Amino acid sequence: MALTLEYSITSLKVKDEVNADGETLPNAVVQTYWKVVGTDNGGNTSDWAGATPFTAANVPAGSFTAFEDLEESTVVGWVQAIVDGDSGYKQHITDQLQRQIDEDLVEERAMPWAEDVTPPLPADAPGAEDPAPAEGGE
């Protein structure tokens, strides 16, 4: 069953980084933390958290986006490019999402032929009835 994936960014780490041209790029994103929610055709969902490092070492100053100008969709695009670029990693994520959905759909039930087998409360538990006195004893 195919999953629809929706990514969101949960946290970023930045530092000033010098690119290959020797220019300092202030507050370059060097670490992302993200979440992806997988939804199956039945509307069942599960989520996966990930972290992806980045470097601005090969980013020309003219192509660099200042931290304050970043939008979530841009950073999500960076993460998706990494995930989609590694088919094994993407398959691992979708397998884990599907496994979680499958586990969530399983429920434990009492056997239809069994009587109510609710265990009695321990004698000293609140709400437990006082034990009946032994026969012939006081």
C-alpha positions in Angstrom: 0.0 0.0 0.0 1.5 3.4 -1.0 1.9 6.1 1.6 1.6 9.8 1.2 4.5 11.5 3.0 4.3 15.0 4.5 7.5 16.5 6.0 7.9 19.3 8.5 10.9 20.8 10.1 11.1 20.6 13.9 14.4 22.3 14.6 17.5 23.8 13.0 21.1 24.4 14.0 23.2 27.1 12.4 26.7 28.5 12.4 28.8 30.9 10.4 30.4 28.8 7.7 33.2 29.6 5.2 32.4 28.5 1.7 34.9 27.2 -0.9 35.5 30.8 -2.1 36.6 31.9 1.4 33.4 33.9 2.0 31.7 33.6 5.4 28.0 32.7 5.2 26.4 33.8 8.4 23.9 31.5 10.2 24.2 28.7 7.6 22.0 25.7 8.4 24.2 22.8 9.4 21.7 20.5 11.1 18.0 19.9 10.5 15.6 17.9 12.6 12.4 16.9 10.9 9.3 14.7 11.0 7.5 12.9 8.3 3.9 11.7 8.6 2.9 8.8 6.4 -0.8 8.4 5.5 -2.1 5.3 3.8 -5.1 5.0 1.5 -7.4 4.4 4.5 -6.4 7.6 6.3 -4.2 5.8 8.9 -1.1 7.7 9.9 2.2 7.2 11.6 5.2 9.5 12.0 9.0 9.2 11.8 11.6 11.6 13.2 14.9 12.2 11.4 17.9 14.4 11.4 19.9 15.5 8.4 23.2 17.5 8.5 24.1 20.1 5.9 27.0 22.2 4.9 27.3 25.5 3.0 30.9 24.9 2.1 30.0 24.5 -1.6 27.3 27.2 -1.7 28.3 30.4 -3.6 27.6 33.6 -1.7 25.2 34.7 -4.5 23.1 31.5 -4.0 23.0 31.6 -0.2 19.7 32.3 1.4 20.0 34.3 4.6 18.6 32.4 7.7 15.9 35.0 8.3 14.7 34.6 4.7 14.3 30.8 4.9 10.9 29.3 4.5 10.0 25.8 5.8 9.2 24.6 2.3 12.8 25.4 1.2 14.3 23.4 4.1 11.8 20.6 3.6 13.0 20.5 -0.1 16.6 20.1 1.1 15.6 17.2 3.4 13.4 15.5 0.7 16.3 15.7 -1.8 18.5 13.8 0.6 15.9 11.2 1.5 14.7 10.8 -2.1 18.3 10.6 -3.3 18.9 7.5 -1.2 16.4 4.9 -2.2 17.5 2.5 0.6 17.0 5.2 3.2 13.6 6.2 1.8 12.5 2.6 1.7 13.6 2.1 5.3 11.5 5.1 6.4 8.4 4.1 4.5 8.8 0.5 5.8 8.9 1.8 9.4 5.9 4.1 8.8 3.9 1.2 7.3 4.9 -1.2 10.2 3.7 1.4 12.7 0.4 1.8 10.9 0.0 -2.0 10.7 0.8 -2.4 14.4 -1.7 0.3 15.3 -4.5 -1.5 13.4 -4.0 -4.7 15.5 -6.1 -4.9 18.6 -6.3 -7.5 21.4 -9.7 -8.9 22.2 -11.0 -11.5 24.6 -11.7 -14.9 23.0 -15.3 -15.2 22.1 -15.7 -18.5 23.9 -14.1 -17.3 27.1 -16.2 -16.1 30.1 -15.3 -12.8 31.7 -12.0 -13.6 33.2 -11.4 -10.4 35.0 -8.9 -11.2 37.8 -10.2 -10.6 41.3 -8.7 -7.6 43.1 -6.1 -8.5 45.8 -7.7 -8.6 49.3 -5.8 -5.4 50.4 -6.7 -3.4 47.3 -9.2 -0.5 47.6 -12.7 -1.7 46.6 -11.9 -5.3 47.4 -14.5 -7.1 49.5 -13.6 -8.3 52.9 -12.8 -12.0 52.7 -15.5 -14.2 54.3 -14.6 -15.6 57.7 -13.5 -19.2 57.6 -16.2 -21.7 58.5 -16.4 -22.6 62.2 -13.9 -19.9 63.1 -14.3 -16.6 64.7 
